[in-house]
Amino acid sequence: WLADVECAYAPVRTLSEAFFDPATAERGMLLRDAEGNEHVGVPIKFAREPAQPEFRLPEYGEHGGQILAGLGYAEAEIETLARDGVI
């Protein structure tokens, strides 16, 4: 029914399905990082703005403050939690 209303759609794949889908390799979406680990790249490609995947893993707790802010914690509460070593 999405085609009837001219809506773009596609299946949502698991990571395993994406790795083994022939279309992933055909589109050049399989990338290797410096350690040789294989990743599924960015599916959307622009001619003048190529995607720059970041393979760096976040540090432990790196985004804790942002997550807490998104959950509604006040900046002062987040600073206290950071100072006390909670995050």
LINKA-V627419 format. One record per residue. OMEGA is omega as a letter, one per 30 degrees, with the letter a starting at -180 (999 if undefined). Layout:
# LINKA-V627419
OMEGA / OMEGA
This chain:
# LINKA-V627419
l / l / l / a / l / l / l / l / l / l / l / a / l / l / l / l / a / a / a / l / a / a / l / l / a / a / l / a / l / a / l / l / a / l / l / l / a / a / l / a / a / a / a / a / l / a / a / l / a / l / l / a / l / a / a / l / l / l / l / l / a / a / a / l / l / l / l / l / l / l / l / l / l / l / l / l / a / l / l / l / l / a / a / l / l / l / 999
